[in-house]
Amino acid sequence: MDHPPERRAGVADADLTGTTALVTGSTSGIGRGAALALGRLGADVVAHGRDADAGAELVDELVDVGSDARFVRADFADVDAVRDLADETRETTAELDLLVNNAGGFFREARLTDLGVEYTFHVNHLAPYLLTNELLDHLAPGARVVTTASEAHRSVTLDPDAVTSIGGYSGWTAYQRSKLANVQFAFELARRLNDRGSAVTSNALHPGAIPGSGFTRFLPTPLSQGAKLLEAVPGVTSVKDGAAALVFLAVSDRVDDVSGRYFSKQRQAEPSRAARDHEAQRQLWERSAGLLGIDEPLGQAGVAEGTR
Ligand SMILES: NC(=O)c1ccc[n+]([C@@H]2O[C@H](COP(=O)([O-])OP(=O)(O)OC[C@H]3O[C@@H](n4cnc5c(N)ncnc54)[C@H](OP(=O)(O)O)[C@@H]3O)[C@@H](O)[C@H]2O)c1
């Protein structure tokens, strides 16, 4: 049956009127599906991506369902663009009830960003790390931060000191490491928020393996189109299922007070040992600040400023 994500997440009766969500990577795939579901439930939505036409189309659809929606274009490989996205979100919304860190992808070619950081790590981890920390003081009490990771995070470790090198690059390994970073980031954020008495929660999820999303865009066109056809095959995780996993963590009262957890679709799951390693989480957090040349967020200094 073709139920929308909010129904698949068991939250079709939720009323999000008066709340605001920023969904990164909502021009396509599961982010788009989640943004529309949140809009239908009454949330105002800040949509994000790089494709301005897709962004405008999404905003039209959101406005049609009554959402006060806007699109902000930002390339996540560009530090200034991420800061501008945070600024624009702050300027155009009273506060954020929901931050969905979902933008990301698989990138086949080895390259460094202008910051001198491996591209996949930068786009998939460093950008949401910066965005989240830029928006900490804009999060409503009890806001939720949801980060799209992946089961692909398993079977790798991450040396945050090695992310400025692309020697021996493998696109898949880089993707795996960036998704491990997503889980470690979500957990470290949860702990630092909790330590400061903040009611803001932070969780990570695997949305399912979803051939019908835009995720396969790195493949040659016939293969990418072929993957999309699988969307219709019974038993295959659909874009709506993946969007539902995001919507579940973003909205369901079953996860109201849950923070620092990893979900596989809509079920809590244990992530890899490396993902659970506190020391690795702390090192990633500190090294990420170092790469960006910023003070460590939610560190010893500036505590009161960053949380409520
Ligand atoms: N599909 C799967 O099987 C699967 C499995 C596990 C996890 N995930 C994760 O799910 C998330 C969403 O992916 P999806 O499957 O929905 O794929 P998708 O349809 O390709 O969506 C990816 C979104 O991220 C945005 N994005 C990509 N690179 C960007 C960049 N450099 N700067 C700014 N935005 C960028 C895209 O925006 P533009 O197109 O406008 O650039 C798009 O809105 C990703 O984090 C992915 O790693 C997917």
The ligand as an ORCA input file, in Angstrom:
! r2SCAN-3c Opt
* xyz 0 1
  N      19.874      5.647     -0.432
  C      20.464      4.795      0.374
  O      20.506      3.564      0.120
  C      21.083      5.289      1.661
  C      21.458      4.335      2.628
  C      22.019      4.787      3.823
  C      22.192      6.143      4.022
  N      21.842      7.033      3.053
  C      22.049      8.469      3.318
  O      20.826      9.139      3.153
  C      21.097     10.531      2.893
  C      20.183     11.000      1.790
  O      20.503     10.319      0.604
  P      19.435      9.823     -0.461
  O      19.520      8.359     -0.492
  O      18.125     10.467     -0.246
  O      20.143     10.356     -1.793
  P      19.841     11.585     -2.770
  O      18.496     11.410     -3.356
  O      21.024     11.637     -3.648
  O      19.806     12.880     -1.823
  C      20.990     13.493     -1.377
  C      20.692     14.916     -0.946
  O      21.913     15.488     -0.443
  C      22.206     16.682     -1.153
  N      23.649     16.824     -1.365
  C      24.515     15.935     -1.890
  N      25.730     16.465     -1.987
  C      25.650     17.737     -1.522
  C      26.572     18.817     -1.379
  N      27.856     18.729     -1.765
  N      26.119     19.991     -0.854
  C      24.830     20.122     -0.474
  N      23.902     19.139     -0.601
  C      24.304     17.975     -1.115
  C      21.494     16.563     -2.487
  O      21.219     17.865     -2.956
  P      21.371     18.305     -4.531
  O      20.917     17.146     -5.354
  O      20.448     19.499     -4.629
  O      22.795     18.625     -4.695
  C      20.234     15.802     -2.117
  O      19.237     16.690     -1.659
  C      22.596     10.625      2.609
  O      23.240     11.130      3.762
  C      23.003      9.184      2.373
  O      24.347      8.942      2.711
  C      21.277      6.636      1.887
*
